[in-house]
């Protein structure tokens, strides 16, 4: 475990920074992860993170003890020196070589803390530009919505640009818009908020869920989940992306092919989010 306040790591509740080479998370990506914003010793969306993690664990056959995970989380929370990000990784643990998994009682819980190295105030205020990625997300309904450890599609897509874009727009094999490399996406069109459905591929972000389940209904807006064609995105009145670390970021353009304002409706949603969670201001 690092002692220079740049990195903390606990594995199964003990200070450590390495795992067995036989761990199935390393060998096969057999695991899940959550990246959790910490502000003033508070994790604003912790409930949503833990629910997604435990639901994902059930889907891929990992025995996840939520009570034990919470214990490890709060243990780490007491030790962090400043605001930052806690990353939780839960793997199937070590097992025999081969794909077959006999569900051993060896779940591995890895919790890491990092300081936040990005100031999101400027992109929140001024907006961001997106790259339309050439790499397409594969259709995989069983894994849809889950934040599993295999992020190769995102790694390949992120290699398509340097720093000229904030994030990359990702489509599926049928050319429907699904998400961004590290964010979910919403559009405002004809008085309605719309977001791509996450049923065949993609990650169901916790900020996306919070907005859909709580914030939008509280402000009286209707939200629809649809198969979002690129033409529908490009003809939107306003667009924003979101995740649990950055909050809500207005989108100004995609590949410079079109442009949107930092619209009034997006700003209203941003302000409503700030009221509940000031850390996203």
Secondary structure, DSSP 8 states (H G I E B T S, - for coil): ---SSS-EEEETTEE-S---TTBHHHHH--EEEEEEEEBTTB-TTHHHHHHHHHHHHHHTT----HHHHHHHHHHHHTT--SSEEEEEEEE--B--SSS-----S--EEEEEEEE-----HHHHHH-EEEEEEEEEE---GGGTB--BS--HHHHHHHTT-SSSSSEEEEEETTSEEEEESS-EEEEEETTEEEEE--SSSSB--HHHHHIIIIIHHHTT--EEEE-EEHHHHHT-SEEEEEETTTEEEEEEEETTS-B----HHHHHHHHHHHHH-GGG-
